[in-house]
Amino acid sequence: MADVDRRKRIKIEDKKVKGTLVLMNNHSISTIKDEVLLGRKVSLQLISAAHCESTVRGIRGKLGKETNLKNWVSTVITRSTKGDSTFDLDFDWEEEIGVPGAFLITNRHNSEFYLKTLTLEDVPNCGRVHFICNSWVYPEEHYNKQYRIFFSNQTYLPWKTPEGLRHYREEELEELRGNGTGKREEWERVYDYDVYNDLSEPDKGSDHVRPTFGGTPDYPYPRRCRTGRPPSKTDPDTESRVPILQSLTIYVPRDERFSDLKMGDVYAYGIKLVSQGLLPGFEAVLDKISDEIVGTLENILKHKFENIPSNRFNEFSSFEDVLKLYKGGLPVPKSEFLESIREKIPFEFFRELFRSDGEHVSKFPVPQIIQGDESAWRTDEEFGREMLAGINPVVIRRLQEFPPCSKLDPRKFGNQNSTLTEDHIKHQLDGLSVLEAISCNKLFILDHHDPLMPYLRGINETSTKTYATRTILFLQKDGTLKPVAIELSLPHPDGDEFGVISTVHTPAKEGAKGTIWLLAKAYANVNDSGYHQLVCHWLHTHASMEPFIIATNRQLSVLHPIHKLLHPHFRDTMNINALARQTLINAGGLLEKTVFPDKYAMELSCNMYKEWAFTEQALPADLVKRGLAVEDPSSRHGIRLIIQDYPFAVDGLEVWSAIKSWVTNYINIYYKNNNEIQNDTELQQWWTEVRTKGHGDKKHETWWPTMQALDDLIQSCTIIIWTASALHAAVNFGQYPYGGYLPNRPATSRRFIPEPPSADYDELETDPEKAFLKTVTPQLQSVLGISLIEILSRHSADEVFLGQRDTPEWTTDDVALDAFEKFGEDLREIEGRILEMNLDEKLKNRNGPAKMPYTLLYPSSEIGLTGRGIPNSVSI
């Protein structure tokens, strides 16, 4: 018997555990392949989950013997990567190691590599063990401890972590938190907070100075990722900026950087917030290269569309001229000068714009808004429909007082209340009085007056000339919204304390009044376009999510179930936000040059953060707050919609409920009662940091969930996932389908409504199309803006959609995998219901006069410009 035991022990000790290491190809992989054969090492050591040993750093999981990459096996090229290289390893099996729960890897090369996975086969008493890494491994000199730790795809709450992994779990979090000092380097993975003190360039003069956003009562804002760059030369409180041509080097934690595939279009994606007007930012880049380039660009664009008159390149003459944008192309002539430009521009988007092979690369696809009917956008019904099923369906609210009242301080701004009267609209209410229409929930308002008015005087001193707008709409019997009045307001010329000068315009179809009505709708859309980009899009999705990403990586281990739940919904967001701070929302950046608030853009966004509340980001709470729904426990989603045919809300509630059901099922796998929530130290530290640091200017708000109960965690995670996925999809991917045709969605206005008697006023009647186009975005900005938003509305080849994961082995828990599969099934059922509703002719807002089905919350999509699909995260 002793001999049998000895032979078994020898057999186990001699056993080799086969391993397969997968690296993503980059410039250093060929070197590693060569050096593997030369004996130079990338070494790995397994870490026991259950068996510990005492070290100078405390009790740790027992380390196995060091092993090296054995040989290169193969390279597989995929659609979304440059290819994966596979290496074999042989681990000496040691019985005292038991089941490995982690491994150490040491890179002794002089180049980094991207480690995707490690898979062990036939581990005794276990079988297959899989490690999902998806991280860069830098040379050992870049790490204080000279190695990286990676954990298996097991899931553990802190108190259930195997003894052998606890120290490593804590050590990894300490590394990710950093020490809060020093300049961050490219290879680091440190997550930390800072205020928005990186938007100004005081060294360039006062025109490039903006407030610091975050940290003060006057300028509250979510926190961004700390970079530790030194202060500017002239202002110690302002962080210095990365030179524009080095924008790709701006710091984000290394694992947050774009994939190689996405990096090719990084600038096009990074400036997704801008839906019109690229030239000012383009000049800023090209001034670094040659003073001649801007002129050359304009010359090129003058030849872009053969049918467009070139006598006034900054104007369209008619709507037909605009339509020709979708029938032409940009054949760029070959020249050494343009080739030199291409080589110096650090992003693939502009290299594609300036192709030299003679291809018509800028033949724009026809935007969906004019595919079915080229003139439907002009109708009042389509104008109203897009507030329910357009790119910004999250602002309209039910009118509950008439005339509308302002909440602005009258001591500072005078009387800002509306000048609307019942006489303005009483003939358009199907025989109802205003009071009756309000009591019957028939009147609604798109109100941009209060957010805009504090900045309007300064805005109109720039090239922008616009009004603050209030739009009143009436809910008709067929479920459509009819605009009945638009109020246009300007600051009183004698000073803010004297209030406003307002005019009210009502629907008209003919003559000068008909053109003025069309212009009034355009001014409302200009207001809505800017508010959409600065508040609904940037603030409510991009900026508000970044603190959650930072806190999750600092406080929740990759082993934590909530980290595994949320991590897919954070992909690429920090990188996109960093580039936005570098090129978009900075002083003089593209956003200031292309949306109407100009240099007041971020101040407006900051001011609206004062009204931001985390709990109101839940879709049901948002709809109730805006008066578009009432609480109703008997209804399917717990609320009843006031407008039954509200496509964004109808589809959104379906997706919201699917997300909440998935989150509930998942969380209940790991937490059995409220006490476990309260005693989870990582979870409590995470939530404390979100409130007190990430959204530190809101830390005293009473609406924050206390995170003492399962319901708190379920609701909070549902809001985070909803915001990062569905809400962002709803306000982003319709930019080209709706805004690709500029008259439907102008971003700027350049003049006020002409007054009689004047030639400009006469033109309102004699040439209404020209008068309209002279008022909104000019031609050059339109051409460049359309070029941009076509890309911004596309899904990239590496997109991962809601209900999908980038790896099927993200956890070993079968119950969690089954719950996730159920989530996917729920989303597929939602897709079927959306298609059915879009075919229902009784639901007029599903398609509208433009014959454009609402699909922005249809969960899945193909790659490209589809007008549908919900990515997991704010990924572009």
C-alpha positions, -999 to +999 in steps of 0.1 A: +000+000+000+029+024+008+044+017-026+011+025-043+008+058-025+043+066-033+038+059-070+006+080-070+025+109-054+053+106-079+028+106-107+011+138-095+044+155-089+056+146-124+023+160-139+025+189-162-005+213-165-008+226-200-014+263-203-023+286-232-015+323-231-032+346-257-016+380-265-031+406-288-007+414-316+012+447-314+046+460-324+064+440-297+049+406-303+073+396-331+101+404-307+086+382-280+081+354-305+118+356-314+131+359-278+110+330-266+131+308-289+162+325-276+154+318-240+146+353-229+117+351-206+081+361-199+076+342-168+045+331-148+038+317-114+005+303-102-009+314-069-028+290-047-063+301-036-065+278-006-030+271+006-010+299+022+026+307+032+041+333+054+061+360+037+077+393+048+046+410+034+022+388+054+001+356+047-002+350+010-013+322-013+015+298-020+035+305-051+041+278-077+073+273-096+082+299-123+075+288-158+083+305-191+065+308-225+073+275-242+067+283-279+046+304-302+017+283-315-004+305-339-017+339-349-054+344-356-066+375-374-101+387-364-123+415-377-118+436-346-081+431-338-048+430-354-047+393-345-041+372-315-009+352-309-011+320-288+018+306-267+021+273-249+032+268-214+039+238-192+034+243-154+049+218-130+020+207-109+025+210-072+000+193-050+004+219-022-007+246-047-041+230-052-065+250-073-048+283-086-069+314-080-044+339-096-011+341-112+019+365-114+035+375-147+068+392-151+078+409-184+116+411-188+113+425-223+118+461-231+083+464-246+048+461-233+022+435-245-015+431-242-024+400-223-059+387-231-063+353-214-045+324-197-062+290-198-051+260-178-063+225-188-068+194-167-059+210-134-062+181-108-094+181-089-106+210-109-104+207-146-102+239-167-092+272-151-096+304-171-081+338-164-096+368-183-068+395-182-074+421-210-046+443-197-013+457-207+018+442-191+047+465-191+084+457-185+092+449-149+110+482-142+076+500-145+062+482-114+073+487-078+068+449-073+081+440-107+051+418-116+014+419-124-013+400-107-043+384-126-072+366-110-093+338-123-128+344-134-142+333-100-164+357-081-160+364-044-175+388-020-148+402+003-155+380+033-157+349+011-124+354-007-101+324-002-074+331+023-046+327-003-061+356-024-071+381+002-037+399+004-034+400-034-069+414-037-061+442-013-027+448-029-042+452-064-067+478-052-040+498-034-020+499-067-051+511-086-058+539-061-022+553-062-011+578-036-027+609-051+006+626-060+029+631-090+024+631-127+008+600-141+027+581-167+015+562-198+019+528-183+002+534-150-032+521-141-040+547-113-075+559-109-079+592-090-101+623-090-096+659-100-117+690-108-121+704-143-092+728-140-077+716-173-100+734-198-082+768-197-050+780-214-042+811-194-007+813-211-026+822-243-044+851-228-077+859-211-098+847-241-087+812-232-095+813-195-126+795-181-137+788-146-126+757-128-156+734-128-160+713-096-151+720-060-170+752-054-207+761-048-208+784-078-193+759-102-202+724-090-194+695-114-186+658-114-150+649-110-127+637-138-096+615-139-066+630-123-035+633-146-011+651-123+002+674-151+021+704-137+003+738-135+003+763-163+030+790-163+007+819-155-019+803-132-009+778-105-045+767-101-049+757-138-034+724-150-012+727-181-025+712-213-011+686-237-002+701-270-029+696-296-008+674-318+001+651-288-036+646-278-033+609-281-009+608-252-033+624-227-033+602-196-060+577-188-054+545-169-037+522-194-064+496-195-090+523-203-073+533-236-090+525-269-083+494-288-061+497-318-091+494-340-109+523-324-077+544-321-078+548-359-109+569-356-101+583-322-106+620-330-137+614-349-152+595-320-136+618-294-155+648-307-188+631-310-204+658-289-201+682-318-228+678-345-220+708-366-190+729-376-155+714-376-135+741-392-125+762-361-109+732-344-094+720-376-077+754-380-064+750-344-047+718-354-034+728-387-020+761-376+007+740-360+015+726-395+010+753-421-007+786-424-017+776-459-037+745-450-070+762-440-071+780-474-063+748-491-091+730-472-116+756-483-105+754-519-109+716-517-144+719-503-154+745-529-149+717-555-166+691-534-200+694-549-201+703-585-237+715-584-233+739-555-227+775-566-192+785-556-198+823-556-207+823-519-194+792-503-206+802-469-243+801-479-268+776-493-293+792-517-322+767-513-332+735-497-324+718-531-288+730-526-287+712-493-301+680-508-272+680-533-249+673-504-261+637-506-256+633-544-220+644-547-186+635-534-152+648-526-127+638-553-094+651-537-067+660-562-034+643-558-007+667-546+025+665-526+012+693-504-019+673-493+002+642-489+024+662-464-007+672-445-019+636-443+013+625-428+012+651-401-024+648-390-024+623-361-058+607-367-073+584-392-105+603-397-089+632-415-066+610-435-097+593-448-113+627-455-082+637-476-079+605-496-057+609-527-069+579-547-096+599-565-124+581-547-155+601-537-152+594-501-176+620-488-208+610-507-230+613-477-258+587-472-292+602-472-302+609-436-333+589-425-352+621-418-355+628-455-354+592-469-392+589-470-402+625-476-378+653-483-401+680-470-417+663-440-393+679-416-410+712-422-444+701-409-456+710-374-464+673-367-428+662-374-415+691-353-436+679-324-430+642-329-392+646-326-397+658-290-411+623-283-391+602-308-361+623-319-325+628-308-335+646-276-368+632-263-358+638-226-367+675-221-403+680-230-426+682-199-463+686-192-475+722-188-490+726-153-493+764-151-502+791-175-486+813-185-453+795-178-433+810-149-396+814-145-376+802-116-348+827-122-341+852-093-362+883-101-338+904-080-311+897-106-331+890-138-363+909-133-396+895-145-388+865-166-423+850-167-439+842-200-459+868-220-481+841-235-518+847-231-548+826-237-556+846-268-524+833-284-535+797-284-572+794-275-583+788-312-560+758-315-572+737-285-601+718-301-626+739-283-610+736-248-600+766-227-564+767-215-574+757-180-594+727-194-565+717-216-541+717-186-565+698-164-570+672-192-532+668-196-533+682-231-506+710-229-469+704-230-438+726-231-403+725-244-388+752-222-352+764-228-358+798-213-344+796-178-312+775-187-302+799-214-313+833-203-285+839-177-259+836-206-279+850-235-266+885-234-230+873-236-238+847-262-253+873-285-222+893-283-204+865-302-212+854-337-243+837-325-276+856-326-304+836-310-333+837-286-343+819-254-374+798-264-405+784-249-426+761-272-461+752-263-477+720-277-512+705-277-518+668-275-543+660-303-569+631-303-546+610-326-518+612-300-496+636-320-483+669-306-492+701-324-470+732-317-494+761-309-470+789-299-433+797-297-421+825-275-388+841-284-371+861-257-341+885-255-325+902-225-338+937-219-315+962-236-314+983-205-301+955-183-309+921-168-328+936-139-354+949-164-364+914-175-369+904-211-383+915-244-405+887-258-425+880-289-450+852-294-454+834-328-481+811-338-485+787-367-487+802-402-480+787-436-480+816-461-460+847-467-436+864-443-455+850-413-451+815-426-413+820-429-412+835-394-430+805-380-405+782-397-377+803-382-393+802-348-392+764-349-355+767-360-346+788-330-363+763-307-343+736-324-310+756-321-317+759-283-326+722-281-295+712-301-271+730-277-289+719-246-289+683-259-252+683-265-241+701-233-266+687-208-285+657-219-256+642-237-223+653-222-233+660-186-259+634-180-241+605-196-204+612-202-195+634-173-218+619-147-206+584-154-168+590-149-169+592-111-186+558-110-159+543-132-131+557-111-147+546-078-155+511-091-118+505-101-105+520-068-128+502-044-143+471-060-119+442-067-122+425-101-133+395-080-163+415-066-197+406-082-206+443-086-174+450-104-182+422-128-217+435-133-207+471-140-174+468-158-187+462-193-207+494-190-175+515-185-156+505-217-139+534-235-157+561-215-127+575-197-106+577-229-134+595-248-139+619-219-102+627-217-101+635-254-132+656-250-115+677-224-085+680-247-103+690-279-140+697-274-150+713-241-118+732-235-115+770-240-116+777-277-123+740-284-146+726-310-177+726-288-174+763-281-170+770-318-199+748-330-228+751-306-245+784-300-235+791-264-199+796-275-176+803-246-205+800-221-210+763-231-195+747-201-209+773-177-243+764-189-236+727-184-222+734-150-252+754-140-275+726-150-255+701-128-269+720-098-303+704-107-288+669-113-300+642-089-288+606-092-321+590-084-339+611-110-317+595-137-339+564-133-363+565-163-395+561-143-385+588-119-375+611-148-409+606-166-428+613-134-407+644-126-414+659-161-451+651-157-451+627-186-462+598-163-479+592-130-472+565-105-495+535-109-487+502-092-512+484-114-493+494-146-467+471-160-437+493-151-453+509-120-461+541-139-487+552-165-477+573-194-497+605-200-488+603-237-494+567-246-476+570-280-443+583-266-418+560-284-387+569-263-406+563-231-424+532-243-393+515-256-372+529-228-394+515-201-391+480-217-353+482-217-353+497-182-374+469-168-352+443-186-321+458-171-336+460-136-348+424-138-313+413-148-296+433-121-321+420-095-315+384-104-278+388-105-275+407-071-297+381-054-273+354-063-246+369-041-265+389-014-290+371+007-301+400+030-296+436+039-270+428+065-246+415+038-250+448+019-241+467+051-212+445+060-196+445+025-166+468+032-156+472-005-192+480-015-196+506+013-163+522+005-173+523-031-205+541-025-190+565+000-164+575-025-189+580-053-209+604-031-181+622-013-154+624-040-167+615-074-198+636-070-184+655-041-203+687-047-235+667-042-223+648-011-249+665+012-279+658-009-305+637+009-316+619-023-286+596-024-294+560-017-280+550+017-267+516+004-281+498+034-305+475+016-307+453-014-331+477-030-306+505-028-280+484-046-304+471-073-317+506-080-283+522-081-268+496-104-298+498-127-295+535-130-258+532-138-263+506-165-293+524-180-274+557-182-243+542-197-261+521-223-297+529-232-298+566-223-266+573-241-277+554-272-310+573-272-293+607-273-262+598-294-269+575-323-297+596-339-273+625-346-269+617-383-304+602-389-320+634-376-292+660-378-275+649-410-300+671-428-291+705-413-324+724-418-340+699-395-315+702-367-295+735-369-269+739-342-264+777-346-283+808-357-266+838-371-292+865-371-324+876-355-357+877-373-356+907-397-378+937-389-399+955-414-393+976-434-361+961-448-349+940-477-342+911-454-378+912-442-391+913-477-370+883-485-390+863-459-418+864-484-400+866-517-374+839-511-382+821-478-358+792-483-328+816-488-340+836-458-341+805-436-307+793-447-291+827-441-302+824-405-290+789-396-256+771-398-236+783-429-225+760-457-189+753-448-197+744-412-226+722-424-204+702-448-178+696-422-204+689-395-222+663-416-188+647-424-183+643-387-216+632-374-218+605-401-189+588-383-201+597-348-234+579-355-217+547-366-211+516-345-175+505-346-164+470-355-155+462-319-189+474-305-204+452-277-241+457-274-265+454-244-271+418-235-236+408-249-202+403-233-168+404-250-161+370-236-186+342-227-165+331-198-167+364-178-177+343-147-177+307-136-211+310-118-236+291-139-266+308-122-252+342-132-247+330-167-282+317-169-296+350-156-276+368-182-289+345-209-324+354-197-315+391-200-305+385-236-338+367-243-358+396-228-340+421-250-347+400-281-384+400-272-383+438-268-369+440-304-399+421-317-423+444-299-406+475-312-409+462-348-446+454-342-453+489-329-434+505-358-459+487-381-489+499-362-505+528-382-525+539-352-492+548-334-485+579-355-454+590-335-436+557-343-429+569-379-444+604-383-447+624-415-410+616-422-419+579-424-389+573-401-394+544-376-381+550-341-354+524-335-328+542-313-337+519-284-337+487-305-311+468-286-290+451-313-274+464-345-251+457-373-218+476-376-221+511-392-247+538-396-279+520-386-299+544-364-304+516-338-284+495-313-276+500-276-239+496-269-230+485-234-212+518-226-205+554-235-180+540-260-180+568-287 
